[in-house]
Amino acid sequence: MSNFVDRVKITCKAGNGGNGAVSFHREKFVTNGGPDGGDGGHGGDIYVYTDPNMHTLLDFRFKSKYTAENGGGGAGGRCSGKRGESLTIKVPPGTVFRDAETGLVVADMDTPGETRLLLKGGRGGWGNMHFATPTRQAPNFAKPGTKTEIHTFLLELKTIADVGLVGYPNVGKSTLLSVVTSAKPKIGNYHFTTLTPNLGIVRRHGEDIVLADIPGLIEGASEGAGLGHDFLRHVDRTRLLLHLVDIAGSEERDPVADYEQINHELENYGDLASRPQILVCNKMDLTGAGENLERIRRHVESKGIPVFAISAATHEGLEPLLDCMENMLRDLPPIQHYEPETSLEEVKSPDNFTIEMDGSVYVVVGSAMDHLLDSVNFDDDESINWFHRSLRRLGVIDALREAGAVEGSTVRIADIEFDFVD
């Protein structure tokens, strides 16, 4: 298994809220102590932390399920339940969280050391001490804690770099990175020597510029050929592309055709073809480079793309290239940040329900009904009265009337049936 993993799927669940307690004060010589059931504790939250020491999502291959602790139940004596322990998930900088069901961005963890709330724990339920009134002095019911849902996320690691080196395999990207930075990528005279993005830092006039050696692209990469999508996602954030071509055609490929094909793949993947580019003609020390250089200059002169002839192997022409790169970056916008498209922080309030028909029976379903039924003690008249008032408060009675229910119609909630009373 490769140690570099940049796309995984995980499931997360915040803690459920603890249930409120039904309890009455008991003390010698005190006959009617009153309700003293405490509230349930809130469930634990799930946070995400950007760990600058992490560089891959490999850890998630071995652990993909994350659950925060549930809140404790309330107790007598007005004692609240324990709050559930929160959970923190560590990810490398550049990790984008997407909702697996919709594909929408939930969070972009692109700042090292940043902590962000991902999922909110469920609220603890009220104990019966909250339901005491002058006319209901001994409530025999309490509220359950809010139950949280399981969420599935797609995690994508998108390399954070100012400049991305792109081009066909074996055009010299890794060699160039090793020459202008202190990075030590694997270098070999064969295709796909580089299988993972390598980062290096160029220091120019007191400023650091991060370069990413993106593994070589091939024809059809934007459709997923080879490892196309795995490579192209690491170009998403880059502000500037250094497009390398083998100007000598040492592998019997035409550098002009290579240039057009790589741009075609960038365009098909997204808006990458419109990203500012510098065309870097490498391997000028080899035979045939001069003729091809003039040909490719004529090909791109109308596009306004700077062209530099270099030899990464002999260090020829590097300083003018780095000066141009530095000057262009000064005027370019910062590294792309993916704004959240949906939020899962807040636990949805359990107030949704729908009315369905089962023959002539009106069936009320939804999380609101499940939550309400868990609160009711059907052996207690006061609790049943509270249940009917809650149905009216939640709008269930109005919804049943609009659905056609009349006095005496049969209504079913879970396994409980009763006659509709307007």
C-alpha positions in Angstrom: 0.0 0.0 0.0 1.3 3.5 -0.9 2.1 5.7 2.1 0.5 8.6 0.2 -3.3 8.6 0.3 -5.2 11.7 -0.8 -8.8 10.6 -1.0 -10.8 8.6 1.7 -14.3 8.2 3.0 -15.1 8.4 6.7 -18.2 8.3 8.9 -18.7 10.6 11.9 -21.4 10.8 14.6 -21.6 13.4 17.3 -22.7 12.3 20.7 -26.4 11.9 21.5 -27.9 14.1 24.3 -28.6 12.3 27.5 -32.2 11.8 28.7 -33.8 13.9 31.3 -34.7 12.1 34.6 -38.1 11.4 36.1 -37.5 11.7 39.9 -39.2 13.0 43.0 -37.6 14.3 46.1 -37.6 11.8 48.9 -36.7 12.8 52.5 -37.8 11.7 55.9 -40.7 13.6 57.2 -41.3 15.2 53.8 -44.3 13.6 52.2 -44.5 15.6 48.9 -41.0 16.7 48.0 -41.9 17.5 44.4 -40.1 16.7 41.1 -36.3 16.9 41.1 -35.3 15.0 37.9 -32.1 16.6 36.4 -31.4 17.3 32.8 -29.4 15.0 30.5 -25.9 16.1 29.5 -25.1 17.4 26.0 -23.5 15.0 23.6 -19.9 15.5 22.6 -19.0 17.6 19.5 -16.7 16.6 16.7 -13.9 19.0 15.7 -11.3 19.0 12.9 -7.7 20.1 13.5 -5.2 20.9 10.8 -2.0 19.2 11.8 1.0 20.7 10.1 3.0 17.5 10.7 0.6 15.4 8.6 1.1 15.1 4.9 -1.2 12.2 3.9 -4.7 10.7 4.6 -3.1 7.3 5.2 -4.3 7.1 8.8 -7.9 7.1 7.7 -7.4 3.8 5.8 -7.0 2.1 9.1 -9.6 4.0 11.1 -12.7 5.4 9.2 -15.4 5.7 11.9 -15.4 8.5 14.5 -18.0 8.8 17.2 -18.1 11.3 20.1 -19.3 10.3 23.5 -23.0 10.4 24.4 -24.2 12.7 27.1 -25.1 11.1 30.5 -28.6 10.8 31.7 -30.0 13.1 34.4 -30.5 11.9 38.0 -32.5 12.8 41.0 -31.7 15.7 43.3 -31.6 18.0 40.2 -28.4 16.4 39.1 -27.5 17.0 35.5 -25.9 14.2 33.4 -22.3 14.3 32.4 -21.5 16.1 29.1 -20.1 13.8 26.5 -16.4 14.1 25.6 -15.8 15.8 22.4 -13.6 14.2 19.6 -10.9 15.9 17.5 -10.0 14.5 14.1 -6.5 15.5 12.8 -6.0 16.1 9.1 -3.1 17.4 6.9 -3.3 21.0 5.6 -5.2 21.2 2.4 -7.9 18.7 3.3 -11.3 19.4 1.9 -14.4 17.8 3.6 -17.3 17.1 1.3 -20.7 15.7 2.2 -20.7 12.2 0.6 -24.3 12.4 -0.3 -24.4 15.8 -2.0 -20.7 16.4 -2.8 -21.0 19.9 -1.3 -18.0 21.3 0.5 -18.4 21.3 4.3 -15.0 22.6 5.3 -11.7 23.5 3.7 -8.9 22.9 6.2 -6.2 24.9 4.5 -4.7 26.8 7.5 -2.1 24.8 9.6 -3.1 24.8 13.3 -6.8 25.7 12.6 -9.5 24.0 14.6 -13.1 23.9 13.3 -16.4 22.5 14.6 -17.6 19.8 12.2 -20.6 18.2 14.0 -22.5 19.5 17.0 -23.5 17.1 19.8 -27.2 16.5 20.7 -28.8 18.6 23.4 -29.6 17.0 26.7 -33.3 16.4 27.5 -35.1 18.2 30.3 -35.8 16.5 33.6 -39.3 16.4 35.0 -38.5 19.3 37.3 -39.0 21.6 34.3 -42.6 20.5 33.8 -44.0 21.3 37.2 -46.8 23.9 37.1 -49.3 25.0 39.7 -51.8 22.6 38.3 -49.3 19.8 37.4 -47.2 19.4 40.6 -46.0 15.9 40.0 -45.1 15.5 36.3 -44.3 11.8 35.6 -42.5 12.4 32.3 -39.3 14.0 31.0 -37.7 14.8 27.7 -35.2 12.5 25.9 -31.9 13.9 24.6 -31.6 14.8 21.0 -30.3 12.0 18.8 -27.6 12.8 16.3 -27.3 11.5 12.8 -24.4 9.6 11.2 -22.7 11.6 8.4 -20.4 10.3 5.7 -17.7 12.6 4.4 -15.3 12.4 1.4 -11.9 13.8 2.3 -9.7 15.1 -0.5 -6.2 16.3 0.0 -5.4 19.2 -2.4 -1.8 20.2 -2.1 -1.2 23.8 -0.9 1.4 25.4 -3.2 2.0 28.7 -5.0 3.4 27.1 -8.1 2.6 23.7 -9.7 5.0 21.9 -12.1 3.0 20.2 -14.8 3.9 18.3 -17.9 4.2 14.8 -19.4 6.2 12.2 -17.5 9.9 12.4 -17.6 10.2 16.0 -18.8 12.4 17.0 -15.8 9.9 18.3 -13.2 11.5 16.5 -10.3 15.0 17.5 -11.5 14.0 21.1 -11.6 12.4 20.9 -8.1 15.6 19.4 -6.7 17.7 22.1 -8.3 15.8 25.2 -7.2 14.7 23.9 -3.7 16.1 21.6 -1.0 13.5 19.0 -1.8 14.9 15.5 -2.7 12.3 13.9 -4.9 12.9 10.5 -6.5 14.5 11.0 -9.9 14.8 8.4 -12.6 14.9 8.2 -16.4 11.6 6.4 -16.7 7.9 7.3 -16.7 6.0 7.9 -13.4 9.1 8.1 -11.3 7.0 10.5 -9.3 3.8 9.0 -7.9 2.9 11.6 -5.3 3.2 15.4 -5.2 6.5 16.6 -3.8 6.8 20.0 -2.2 9.8 22.3 -2.1 10.4 25.9 -1.1 12.2 28.6 -3.1 13.4 31.6 -1.1 13.6 34.7 -3.2 14.4 38.1 -1.7 13.2 37.1 1.8 9.9 35.5 0.5 9.1 31.8 0.4 7.5 30.3 -2.7 6.1 26.8 -2.4 6.5 24.6 -5.5 4.7 21.3 -6.0 6.0 18.7 -8.4 2.7 17.3 -9.7 3.2 13.7 -11.1 3.2 13.5 -14.9 0.0 13.7 -16.8 -0.9 11.6 -19.8 -3.5 11.8 -22.6 -7.0 11.2 -21.1 -5.9 12.2 -17.5 -9.0 14.5 -17.2 -11.2 11.4 -17.7 -9.2 9.5 -15.1 -6.7 7.8 -17.4 -3.6 6.6 -15.6 -3.8 8.4 -12.3 -5.2 11.6 -13.8 -7.8 12.7 -11.2 -5.4 11.8 -8.4 -2.8 14.1 -10.0 -5.0 16.9 -11.2 -6.7 17.6 -7.9 -3.3 18.8 -6.6 -3.1 21.6 -9.2 -6.5 23.0 -8.0 -5.0 25.5 -5.5 -1.9 26.6 -7.3 -1.7 30.2 -8.3 0.8 29.7 -11.2 1.7 26.8 -13.4 5.2 26.0 -14.7 4.4 24.0 -17.8 7.5 21.9 -18.6 8.1 20.3 -22.1 10.9 18.2 -23.3 12.0 20.7 -25.9 14.6 18.2 -27.4 11.9 15.6 -28.1 14.2 13.0 -26.5 11.5 10.4 -26.3 10.4 11.0 -29.9 7.4 13.2 -28.9 6.6 16.5 -30.4 6.9 19.3 -27.7 4.2 21.4 -29.4 1.8 18.5 -29.4 2.7 17.7 -25.7 2.0 21.3 -24.8 -1.4 21.3 -26.4 -2.4 17.9 -25.0 -1.5 18.9 -21.4 -3.5 22.1 -21.7 -6.4 20.1 -23.1 -6.4 17.9 -20.0 -6.2 20.9 -17.7 -9.2 22.5 -19.5 -11.3 19.4 -19.3 -10.7 19.0 -15.6 -11.9 22.5 -14.7 -10.7 26.0 -15.2 -7.0 25.0 -14.9 -6.2 25.9 -18.5 -7.0 29.6 -17.6 -4.5 29.5 -14.7 -1.5 31.7 -15.5 1.3 29.7 -17.0 5.0 30.0 -17.8 6.2 27.7 -20.5 9.5 26.1 -19.5 11.4 24.4 -22.3 13.7 21.9 -20.6 16.6 19.8 -21.8 18.2 22.6 -23.9 21.5 20.8 -23.6 20.3 18.0 -25.9 20.5 17.8 -29.7 17.5 19.3 -31.6 16.4 21.6 -28.8 17.1 24.8 -30.6 14.9 24.1 -33.7 12.0 23.0 -31.5 12.4 26.1 -29.3 11.8 28.5 -32.2 8.8 26.4 -33.3 7.1 26.4 -30.0 7.8 30.2 -29.4 5.9 30.9 -32.7 3.1 28.6 -31.5 2.5 30.4 -28.2 3.5 34.0 -29.0 -0.1 35.1 -29.6 -1.1 33.7 -26.2 1.1 36.1 -24.2 2.7 33.2 -22.3 6.3 33.7 -21.1 8.7 31.2 -22.6 12.0 30.2 -20.9 14.6 27.9 -22.2 16.5 26.0 -19.5 18.4 22.9 -18.7 17.6 21.6 -15.2 20.5 19.2 -15.5 23.1 21.9 -16.2 21.3 24.7 -14.3 21.2 26.8 -17.4 18.6 29.6 -17.6 17.2 29.1 -14.1 17.6 32.7 -12.7 15.6 34.5 -15.3 12.8 31.8 -14.9 12.7 32.3 -11.1 12.7 36.1 -11.4 9.7 35.9 -13.8 7.9 33.5 -11.4 8.4 35.8 -8.5 7.2 38.9 -10.3 4.0 37.1 -11.6 3.1 35.8 -8.1 3.2 39.3 -6.7 0.1 40.3 -8.8 -1.8 37.0 -8.5 -4.6 36.3 -6.0 -3.9 34.1 -3.0 -4.1 30.3 -3.0 -7.7 29.2 -3.6 -9.8 28.5 -0.6 -13.0 26.4 -0.9 -15.9 28.2 0.8 -18.4 25.9 2.7 -21.4 25.1 0.6 -23.4 23.5 3.4 -23.2 23.4 7.2 -23.6 20.4 9.4 -22.6 22.1 12.7 -26.1 22.6 14.1 -28.2 19.6 15.1 -31.5 19.9 13.3 -34.4 20.7 15.6 -36.7 17.7 15.9 -39.8 19.4 14.6 -40.3 17.9 11.2 -43.1 15.5 10.4 -45.3 14.4 7.5 -48.8 13.1 7.1 -49.3 9.8 5.1 -52.4 7.8 4.4 -52.8 4.1 5.1 -56.2 3.3 3.8 -58.5 5.6 5.9 -55.9 6.0 8.7 -53.9 9.2 8.9 -50.3 8.3 9.8 -48.0 10.9 11.3 -44.3 10.1 10.8 -41.1 12.0 11.3 -38.3 12.6 13.9 -40.6 15.1 15.7 -43.0 12.3 16.5 -40.3 9.9 17.6 -38.9 12.5 19.9 -42.3 13.3 21.3 -43.3 9.7 22.0 -40.1 9.1 23.9 -41.1 11.9 26.2 -44.6 10.6 27.1 -45.7 8.3 29.9 -48.9 6.9 28.6 -49.8 5.5 32.0 -50.0 9.0 33.4 -53.0 11.3 32.6 -51.0 14.5 33.0 -48.4 13.2 30.5 -51.1 12.3 28.0 -52.6 15.8 28.3 -49.2 17.3 27.7 -48.8 15.0 24.7 -52.1 16.4 23.1 -51.0 20.0 23.8 -47.6 19.3 22.2 -49.4 17.9 19.1 -51.2 21.2 18.8 -48.1 23.3 19.5 -46.1 21.4 16.8 -48.8 22.0 14.2 -49.8 18.4 13.9 -53.5 19.1 14.6 -53.6 21.8 11.9 -51.8 19.6 9.4 -54.2 16.7 10.0 -57.2 19.0 9.5 -55.7 20.3 6.2 -55.1 16.7 5.1 -58.9 16.0 5.5 -59.1 14.6 9.0 -62.4 15.2 10.7 -63.8 14.5 14.2 -63.5 10.8 14.9 -60.9 10.0 12.1 -58.3 7.5 13.1 -54.8 8.8 13.6 -51.7 6.6 14.0 -48.3 7.7 15.4 -45.9 4.8 15.6 -47.9 1.9 17.1 -50.4 4.2 18.9 -53.8 4.9 17.4 -56.4 7.4 18.6 -59.4 9.4 17.4 -58.9 12.8 15.9 -60.3 15.5 18.2 -60.4 19.0 16.6 
